[in-house]
């Protein structure tokens, strides 16, 4: 019987590296679960560990847990990048925006 139960959740896209052995085990565990989604396997495995680690659960209840430095590399979505580009373009002088519009036609 599998230790993990897989349900659909909303995910962020992050970048991380795994050892070859860990990647192989993730693929094998996904096959064992009859899942074609390794991301969900990794997500659930981490949540399982987080829930079972009593010391980590105690840490989460401390003020120190609110002030951790983010180390996970989150990939920006195309929508967020488009909004940033639009905001940057809106801050340009009208003459520069007009020139850019001419050049891109």
Secondary structure, DSSP 8 states (H G I E B T S, - for coil): --S----------EE----HHHHHHHHHHHHHTT-S-HHHHHHHHHHHHHHH-HHHHHHHTSGGGGG----SEE---HHHHHHHHHHHHHTS-HHHHHHHHHHT-
